[in-house]
Amino acid sequence: MSQPPELDFPAVEPVQESLSARLSELARLFLRLGAIGFGGPQAHIAMIHDEAVVRRGWLKEEQFLEGVAICEMLPGPASTQTGIYIGYLRAGQLGALIAGVCFILPAFLIVLTLSWAYFKFQGVPQIEDLFLGISPVVIAIIFGFCWKLGKKAIKDWQGLAIALTVLLVSLVFRVNILLLFLLAGLAGLVIYRPTAPPPAGPSPRTSAWLAPLLPITQGIPNLLANLPADPVAVSSFWGLDRIQDYFVPLSTFFLKTGAFIFGGGLVIIPLLETAVVDDFGWMTRNQFIDGVALGELTPGPVVITAAFVGYKVAGALGALVATIAIFTPSFLFIMFASPFLVRLRRNPWVKSFLKGVMPAVLGAIAAAAIPLSVAALQQDTLPRTAVAIAVGLAALIALVQFRRPTWQLVPAGALIGLIAGALT
């Protein structure tokens, strides 16, 4: 079993524990954190810090901060990758696998259960009333995220220009989002190029390490040409009748998506919305926004929305395939590339590339949020539309002005929706 390498800082005092004991403790800890981890990625990271650094002393403060910085640089959910990183330092690659799986598992089981209930009882008035209040809250969460990301990503007029360009191009033309991210990164290399000579570039081994990931950047093979234009019907619970046809499309699409979630979990929205609604016809736009809402209801990362999509397409097996695929890049980056990533994070050319990508992420999320807003706010009657707009505005104010956590706002929106639905 491989052991974690030296990572440029003093090692933690050795702990005289067997590998099995360390793995068992990692499993218990991250199962618990995965079950109670409400509050978003920053809350997750704070809880991991408290348990791993403060309470258990598994690693030093500088090691933890270095790990968080690496995970923030990478595509994928930063909090999940932080857990994988802690497991890697604690017990090698097997520790990374155990920590990550245990952190994701509670959210996966919750979303699987909620997905079954959603599609089982879809059309029941009370369910529709619930999402009358929940969906506008999710729209507020998306725009609140755009506001926070904007303050972080846009520091000058060039960044604003990149964000607006991606926003307009995404709205007017059907351009691949990943291509826009790549072009924005190349623009960042030009606009924000280092003024001082950069350190020695990556070794030839770097290209060899990146080579297996290059096919991910290509378009999905034409595996979906014969799929129906209308949204597919809901699968059976296990999806045994569907998984053979949809295994490759689900795994290919979500593997690619997981490799390009730059800037936080909500980046999944522009990557998913156009594909699963318009291109593949896997679900309606209302179903998609409801799936994002269910992802917000869970204690885990919002990218677990992939399980909702997978369940609609191919039942529980489809949910499992989609979840494994979307998290696989995170495991690969941490388990096999951590020493390289420590050096890569300090490379000024990498920083310039990411400085161009981040405004593009903002523009893409804003572009995806506009049609989703129409789907969430435009109801079948004027009173219900007024309720949805009011809930969305109130949730946005609560997020931006009063910094209320999302795990409080989503249930509150559900309650308001039930009450308003009964009255209208």
TAGI-V111774 format. One record per residue. RES is the residue in one letter. PHI is phi in whole degrees, 0 to 359 (none if undefined). PSI is psi in degrees with one decimal (none if undefined). BURIAL is 1 if it has 24 or more other ideal C-beta (glycine too) atoms within 12 Angstrom, else 0. Layout:
BEGIN
RES,PHI,PSI,BURIAL ; RES,PHI,PSI,BURIAL
END
This chain:
BEGIN
M,none,129.0,0 ; S,290,149.8,0 ; Q,247,153.6,0 ; P,297,139.6,1 ; P,278,177.1,0 ; E,290,137.9,0 ; L,233,42.8,1 ; D,70,15.1,0 ; F,212,164.2,0 ; P,301,142.0,0 ; A,287,153.4,0 ; V,289,150.4,0 ; E,305,130.9,0 ; P,299,140.1,0 ; V,251,125.0,0 ; Q,279,74.3,0 ; E,229,147.7,0 ; S,288,160.3,0 ; L,299,-41.2,0 ; S,297,-36.9,0 ; A,293,-40.9,0 ; R,294,-41.5,1 ; L,295,-39.5,1 ; S,296,-41.8,0 ; E,293,-39.5,1 ; L,300,-43.5,1 ; A,298,-46.7,1 ; R,297,-44.3,0 ; L,296,-49.0,1 ; F,281,-23.1,1 ; L,296,-42.1,1 ; R,293,-45.4,0 ; L,296,-37.2,1 ; G,294,-27.4,1 ; A,275,-24.6,1 ; I,245,4.8,0 ; G,281,57.9,1 ; F,279,156.2,1 ; G,113,-0.3,1 ; G,94,174.8,1 ; P,298,-38.0,1 ; Q,293,-36.5,1 ; A,294,-39.3,1 ; H,300,-47.5,1 ; I,297,-39.7,1 ; A,297,-40.4,0 ; M,293,-39.9,1 ; I,296,-41.6,1 ; H,300,-45.8,1 ; D,299,-41.8,0 ; E,283,-43.5,1 ; A,276,-35.6,1 ; V,262,-52.3,1 ; V,283,-51.5,0 ; R,280,-42.1,0 ; R,255,-18.5,1 ; G,63,33.9,0 ; W,292,-28.5,1 ; L,208,163.4,1 ; K,278,164.3,0 ; E,303,-43.7,0 ; E,293,-32.8,0 ; Q,296,-42.8,1 ; F,296,-45.2,1 ; L,295,-38.1,0 ; E,297,-41.9,1 ; G,296,-43.1,1 ; V,297,-40.4,1 ; A,298,-40.6,1 ; I,297,-46.4,1 ; C,294,-33.6,1 ; E,291,-29.4,1 ; M,285,-31.8,1 ; L,281,154.6,1 ; P,291,153.0,1 ; G,111,167.6,1 ; P,290,117.3,1 ; A,297,-37.6,1 ; S,292,-40.8,1 ; T,296,-41.8,1 ; Q,293,-31.4,1 ; T,296,-42.1,1 ; G,298,-42.6,1 ; I,298,-40.8,1 ; Y,296,-43.0,1 ; I,298,-44.6,1 ; G,299,-35.7,1 ; Y,294,-45.9,1 ; L,293,-31.9,1 ; R,281,-40.1,1 ; A,211,33.0,1 ; G,70,-158.9,1 ; Q,295,-36.9,1 ; L,294,-37.5,1 ; G,296,-39.6,1 ; A,298,-42.9,1 ; L,296,-45.3,1 ; I,296,-47.0,1 ; A,298,-45.6,1 ; G,294,-45.5,1 ; V,297,-43.6,1 ; C,292,-30.7,1 ; F,287,-34.6,1 ; I,278,-33.0,1 ; L,305,-47.6,1 ; P,301,-43.1,1 ; A,295,-38.8,1 ; F,298,-45.9,1 ; L,295,-37.0,1 ; I,293,-46.4,1 ; V,295,-37.4,1 ; L,299,-43.9,1 ; T,295,-45.6,0 ; L,294,-35.4,1 ; S,296,-44.9,1 ; W,301,-47.4,1 ; A,296,-40.0,0 ; Y,298,-51.2,1 ; F,284,-25.6,1 ; K,292,-41.8,0 ; F,250,12.9,0 ; Q,300,133.6,1 ; G,101,-18.2,0 ; V,291,130.1,0 ; P,307,-40.0,0 ; Q,295,-34.7,0 ; I,293,-42.2,1 ; E,297,-36.8,1 ; D,293,-39.1,1 ; L,304,-48.6,1 ; F,281,-12.5,1 ; L,301,-36.9,1 ; G,266,-29.8,1 ; I,284,-44.5,1 ; S,300,-43.5,1 ; P,297,-32.0,1 ; V,296,-40.4,1 ; V,296,-41.1,1 ; I,300,-42.2,1 ; A,297,-38.9,1 ; I,298,-41.2,1 ; I,295,-47.4,1 ; F,290,-33.5,1 ; G,297,-39.0,1 ; F,296,-40.8,1 ; C,300,-40.9,1 ; W,298,-47.1,1 ; K,293,-43.8,1 ; L,295,-36.3,1 ; G,299,-42.3,1 ; K,295,-28.4,0 ; K,273,-38.3,0 ; A,268,-27.5,1 ; I,254,109.6,1 ; K,246,-10.7,0 ; D,206,177.0,0 ; W,291,-27.6,0 ; Q,294,-41.7,1 ; G,296,-40.3,1 ; L,297,-39.6,0 ; A,296,-40.5,0 ; I,297,-45.8,1 ; A,298,-46.3,1 ; L,293,-36.9,1 ; T,297,-46.4,1 ; V,295,-39.8,1 ; L,302,-50.2,1 ; L,291,-42.6,0 ; V,296,-39.8,1 ; S,294,-34.9,1 ; L,283,-36.7,0 ; V,268,-38.7,0 ; F,241,154.5,0 ; R,266,74.4,0 ; V,260,138.7,1 ; N,302,128.5,1 ; I,299,-40.1,1 ; L,295,-34.8,1 ; L,296,-40.2,0 ; L,297,-40.4,1 ; F,299,-43.2,1 ; L,297,-45.3,1 ; L,296,-38.6,1 ; A,295,-38.9,1 ; G,297,-40.8,1 ; L,295,-37.3,0 ; A,297,-38.7,1 ; G,298,-36.7,1 ; L,297,-33.3,1 ; V,279,-47.5,0 ; I,288,-42.6,1 ; Y,251,27.3,1 ; R,302,144.3,0 ; P,299,141.5,0 ; T,275,-29.5,0 ; A,264,154.7,0 ; P,301,132.6,0 ; P,287,159.6,0 ; P,295,169.4,0 ; A,310,133.6,0 ; G,291,174.9,0 ; P,299,149.5,0 ; S,288,166.2,0 ; P,305,-25.4,0 ; R,295,-25.4,0 ; T,298,-45.1,0 ; S,298,-38.4,0 ; A,295,-36.4,0 ; W,291,-35.9,0 ; L,280,-20.7,0 ; A,305,-44.4,0 ; P,296,-19.7,0 ; L,272,-14.0,1 ; L,298,-39.0,0 ; P,300,-23.9,0 ; I,296,-28.9,1 ; T,282,-10.1,1 ; Q,279,165.5,0 ; G,294,156.3,0 ; I,295,136.2,1 ; P,304,158.3,0 ; N,284,66.4,0 ; L,266,-7.6,0 ; L,245,13.8,1 ; A,298,-31.0,0 ; N,263,6.5,0 ; L,286,152.7,1 ; P,293,149.1,0 ; A,289,-35.3,0 ; D,283,155.4,0 ; P,304,138.1,1 ; V,294,153.5,1 ; A,290,160.7,0 ; V,293,136.1,1 ; S,287,164.8,1 ; S,293,169.2,0 ; F,301,-50.7,0 ; W,278,-25.6,0 ; G,75,22.5,1 ; L,297,-28.9,0 ; D,281,-12.2,0 ; R,246,-29.1,1 ; I,299,-33.3,1 ; Q,296,-39.0,0 ; D,283,-31.0,0 ; Y,252,-0.7,1 ; F,300,-50.6,1 ; V,292,-46.9,0 ; P,301,-43.2,1 ; L,295,-49.5,1 ; S,294,-40.5,1 ; T,294,-47.5,1 ; F,296,-46.5,1 ; F,284,-25.3,1 ; L,295,-45.2,1 ; K,296,-43.1,1 ; T,298,-45.7,1 ; G,298,-24.7,1 ; A,278,-6.3,1 ; F,226,28.8,1 ; I,272,73.0,1 ; F,280,136.6,1 ; G,93,6.6,1 ; G,124,163.9,1 ; G,298,-31.4,1 ; L,289,-7.4,1 ; V,295,-17.4,1 ; I,299,-24.1,1 ; I,295,-52.9,1 ; P,293,-29.2,1 ; L,289,-32.9,1 ; L,269,-41.6,1 ; E,301,-50.4,1 ; T,295,-41.0,1 ; A,291,-54.2,1 ; V,284,-23.6,1 ; V,267,-54.1,1 ; D,269,-43.9,0 ; D,278,-50.4,1 ; F,267,-21.6,1 ; G,66,34.3,1 ; W,282,-27.3,1 ; M,199,166.6,1 ; T,280,166.1,1 ; R,295,-36.2,1 ; N,295,-42.1,1 ; Q,298,-38.3,1 ; F,296,-47.3,1 ; I,294,-32.2,1 ; D,293,-35.7,1 ; G,295,-40.0,1 ; V,298,-38.5,1 ; A,298,-42.9,1 ; L,296,-36.4,1 ; G,298,-36.2,1 ; E,289,-24.1,1 ; L,285,-17.8,1 ; T,272,160.8,1 ; P,282,-10.8,1 ; G,266,-167.5,1 ; P,291,149.7,1 ; V,291,-17.5,1 ; V,293,-9.2,1 ; I,295,-8.1,1 ; T,307,-25.8,1 ; A,305,-35.1,1 ; A,295,-36.0,1 ; F,297,-46.3,1 ; V,297,-45.7,1 ; G,299,-37.0,1 ; Y,294,-42.6,1 ; K,300,-39.3,1 ; V,281,-45.3,1 ; A,213,37.7,1 ; G,63,-156.8,1 ; A,299,-37.2,1 ; L,293,-39.1,1 ; G,296,-39.7,1 ; A,298,-41.1,1 ; L,294,-44.2,1 ; V,298,-45.8,1 ; A,297,-40.5,1 ; T,293,-46.7,1 ; I,300,-43.8,1 ; A,295,-42.8,1 ; I,287,-25.0,1 ; F,265,-12.6,1 ; T,303,-44.7,1 ; P,302,-37.6,1 ; S,299,-44.8,1 ; F,296,-43.4,1 ; L,296,-44.1,1 ; F,301,-45.8,1 ; I,282,-45.5,1 ; M,289,-30.9,1 ; F,241,-6.3,1 ; A,231,9.2,1 ; S,302,-47.5,1 ; P,300,-41.0,1 ; F,294,-38.7,1 ; L,291,-31.1,1 ; V,301,-42.4,1 ; R,285,-39.7,1 ; L,298,-36.5,1 ; R,299,-27.7,1 ; R,271,-4.5,0 ; N,287,123.8,0 ; P,295,-27.6,0 ; W,289,-36.8,1 ; V,295,-42.3,1 ; K,299,-39.4,1 ; S,294,-41.1,1 ; F,299,-48.6,1 ; L,293,-28.6,1 ; K,292,-24.9,1 ; G,276,-31.2,1 ; V,289,-39.5,1 ; M,300,-44.9,1 ; P,297,-32.2,1 ; A,295,-38.4,1 ; V,300,-44.0,1 ; L,300,-46.8,1 ; G,297,-38.8,1 ; A,293,-41.3,1 ; I,294,-42.7,1 ; A,298,-39.8,1 ; A,295,-40.3,1 ; A,290,-30.5,1 ; A,290,-24.8,1 ; I,293,-54.4,1 ; P,294,-31.2,1 ; L,294,-35.0,1 ; S,296,-41.3,1 ; V,299,-43.8,0 ; A,295,-36.1,1 ; A,279,-34.0,1 ; L,264,-27.4,1 ; Q,275,103.0,1 ; Q,261,176.4,1 ; D,281,-14.0,0 ; T,228,157.4,0 ; L,297,-44.5,0 ; P,300,-40.6,0 ; R,291,-35.3,1 ; T,296,-42.1,1 ; A,297,-40.8,0 ; V,297,-45.3,1 ; A,298,-43.3,1 ; I,296,-43.2,1 ; A,296,-42.6,1 ; V,296,-43.8,1 ; G,299,-44.9,1 ; L,295,-43.2,1 ; A,297,-41.0,1 ; A,294,-39.3,1 ; L,296,-42.7,1 ; I,296,-41.9,0 ; A,297,-36.7,1 ; L,288,-50.3,1 ; V,279,-44.1,0 ; Q,274,-42.4,0 ; F,252,-0.5,0 ; R,55,41.3,0 ; R,285,140.4,1 ; P,290,150.3,1 ; T,295,-30.6,1 ; W,292,-16.3,1 ; Q,272,-36.1,1 ; L,286,-37.4,1 ; V,296,-50.2,1 ; P,298,-36.3,0 ; A,297,-41.7,1 ; G,297,-38.7,1 ; A,298,-42.6,1 ; L,296,-44.3,0 ; I,297,-40.2,1 ; G,298,-41.7,1 ; L,298,-44.5,1 ; I,293,-47.1,0 ; A,295,-37.2,1 ; G,297,-38.0,1 ; A,291,-29.0,0 ; L,272,-22.3,0 ; T,251,none,0
END
